[in-house]
Amino acid sequence: MTRERIGILGGAFDPPQIGHLILAEYTCEALAIDRVLFVPVADHPVKRDELRLPIGHRLAMLELAIRGNPRFSSSRIDIDRVGPHYSADTVKLLRACHPGADLTFIMGGDNLRDFPTWERPSAVYRCCRLAVMKRADEDIAPDMHDDTLPGLSRQVDIVDVPMLSVWLSSSYVVDRLRANRSIRYLVPDAVLDYINDHNLYR
């Protein structure tokens, strides 16, 4: 029997934007991922001072963003437990929840560059494979940290997503909102309506 392949895409999702959705969809296609769990972080160990909205709003927007794609779902694994929430702990818990599945942790190329600075990085790639989004102008490679993290390269799959080379980010979306500029087509329509209805980020 074929093992289910589950992608894990964590983040603040503050707000969720189309780059998150494109990354998840393209990773599913490139690596034959069956479904993607979007894991919003309630207590981000690095971005604690940068989070703009509480988890309630971020989770509500995420649910709206992924609604309609049967391969996408959200996980409360980093909401219903005390933080700070490190990826090493998250993947360990998800491994226990899905013992018969093959797990793939989805990240951007910037995350791979900074990977040695993460809390217990070896615990992440020993628990699951890493799918790394490579933008057109990024200089990253699976073996770039093999001197400090032995065996990492054997666990890395590079996913080329050149169309995201515009470096779309949630921060860019918020900057446009605060400048009273349009974010239409940068976020799903349902997320835009939620932001407007709740007068967020302005």
N, C-alpha and C positions, 0 to 999 in steps of 0.2 A: 504494500500500500504506500502511495506517495505521501511524503510528509508535507504538511502545510508550510508554506513559506510566508512569514509575517515580517513586514517592515515596521520599524519603530522610528517615528519622527517626533522628537521632543523640541520644546521651545517655549518662549514666553507667549507667543501669538498675541502680540500687543501693538497693533491688531493683527489677526491673520490676514494675509494678502495672497495674491495670485501666485507669487513665487513659491510659497509653501505648497500650493496645490499642484503646480507644474512639476516641482521636484518629486513629489510623491507619485504622480501619474507616470512620469518618465522613468522613475526607478522601477515601478511595477512592470513596465514594458521591457526595460532593458535587462532586468534580472529575473523575470518571471515570478515576481512577488504576487502572492494571492490576495493579500490585503494589507493595509497600512493602519497602524494604530497611531493616532496623533496624541501625544502625551504633553498636555500643558503643565508647566512647572508652577506650583503655587509659591514656593520659597526658593528662588533662584540664588545659588551660592555666590555667583559672580555679579549678577545684575540686580541685586537687591535694591540698590539706590536708583536704578534706572527704570524699574517697573512703573508704568504710568497708571495702570488700572488694577483694581483688585481682581482676584481669580474669578469671581462670579461673572463679571462682564466679559472677561477674556474667554471663559468657557462657553458662555452663551454665543458669542460671535463665532467661535470655532465650530460649534454645532451647526450654526447657520451656513458656514462656509463649506463644510463637507457634506451637508445634506444633499441627497440626490445621487451620490456616487456610492454604489453598493460595496465597493472595495475599501471605502474609508470609514473609520469609526474612531471615537475618542476613548481615552482611558483615564480613569481617575486615580491611577496608581500613585501619582505625585500630588494628589489633592487630599486624599483621605489618610494621610500619614504625616507625622511631624517632620518638618524640614530641619536643616537644609537638604535639598534633593539633589544628590549627585547621580550622574549617569551610571556609575558602577553599581549603585544600589538599585536603581530602576531596572536595569537589565537583569539583575539577579532575581528580583521579584517577578518580572515578566517571564523569565525562564521557568520559575516555579509554577506560574499560572498556565503556561503552555508547554508542558514537558515533552510533548511529541512533535513540536514544531521546530523548523529552522528559522532562527531570528537574524534579522539584518538591521543594523543601526544606521540610519540615514543621516548624513551630515554634509555640510558645505566644505569646500576646499580650505576655507579659513580655519575651520575646526580641525582639519587634519594637520595644518601647519602648527597649530597651538596644542596639539594632542598631548605632547609630553608634559605640559603644564597642568593637565587635568588631574583631578583627584583619582588615584588608582587606575590609570588608563589601561594597564594590562588586564585588569579585571573586566573591562568592557570587551576587548577584542578576544579574550579567551572564552567569553560567553556567547558571542555572536559575531557575524561578519560585519564589516563596515562598507556601506555604499557611500562613496564620496562624490559629490557633485563637482565637476570641473568646469569652470567658466573658461571662455575662449582665451583670456589673457592670464590665466593662473599657471604658475610654475610649481606644480605638485606632482608627486610620484608615489606609488605604493611603498617603495623602499626608502623614503626620505628620512625615516626615523629608525631604521633597523639597527643602527649602532647603539641606540639607547633603549629601544623597545624590540628586542629580538623576536622574530617571527611575525611581526606586525604585517609585513608586506604580503604574506600568504593569506591574510584575512581581509585584504582590501580589494574592493571592486570599484573602478573608476567609471562614473556615469557622465558622459559629455552632455552638457546642457548649454550650448553656446548662446541660445536666445536669452539666457538670464545674465548675460555679460553686462547688462545695463546696471547691475548691482542694485536691483530693486530690494528694498528693505522696509521693515515696519517703521523704522525711524524716518525714512524718506516720506512714507505715507503721512506720518504724524506732522512732519515739518510742513508739508503742503497744506494739511488741515489748518495748522496754526497760522499759516500765511493766507488763509481764506482762499486757497486754490483748489481746483477740482481733484478728486481722487477716483473719479469714475473710471472703471476698467482696471484700476490697480487693486481693488478689492472686489469680491463678489457683491452683486447688487443687494443681497439680503444683509450683508455686513455694513454696507454703506447706509442702508435704511436704519439699521440698529444704531449706528454712530450718530446719525442725525436725530433720531427719535429721542436719544438719551443725552444729546448735546455733549458728546465725549471729545476729549483731547483739545478742545478749544479754550 
